[in-house]
C-alpha cells in the first residue's frame, strides 16, 4: 500500500502549481507589461499546462469516486472521456513540454545563464519560485507517470500533436519579434538567421524525442508490451 494515496499526491501537486502561478503573476516584472505578457515564455505556458493537467487528474479522481458502485452507463461514458483527455494531455503536453523546459533551461543556465535567465531576474524571482518553475516539474510528472498508467495515442497522432505545439510556439516567438523587434530569449539575439532555423528545427526534434521517451517509459513502467 502506498504511503500517500496518488489522489492526495495529485491534489497536493495541483495546489503547489496554483501557488506557483499566483506568486509568479504577482511579481511586478517589466517583461510582464510588454507585448505577449507572461504568455510569451514557455515556462509560464508549461506551468499552465501542468496545472490544467493535474486539475483534470483531480477531476478524474473525484468523478471516479462519485461513480463508484453506480451502474449509470452515461456516467461511465463521461468518465472514460475524462480519462482519455487526461491521458492525451499527459502524453502530448505535460510530459514532453515539462521535460523539455527543465532540461533545456538548466542546460543553457549551466552554460551561460545570461542567455536564458539573466542575473537581473534574481531581484524579482526568489530561488524557491525559480525551482518551482524549472525543477519540480520533472519529479512531479514522473510521479504521475509512476502512479498511474496512461494510454498513449497512436504514435503518428501523438507526434503530429507535439509538432503542432512546437511549431505554434516558434511562430508565436517569431511574431513577437516581428511586432516588438525583441526576441523573447536573449539566446536568439546571438544567432544568425540560418542558425535560428537550425535551432528551431532542433528544438522541434528534441521535444518529439521527449514524447517518444515518455511513451517508452510509460510502457516500461506498466509493462504494456506484455
Beta strands, then each sheet from edge to edge (+ up, - down):
end
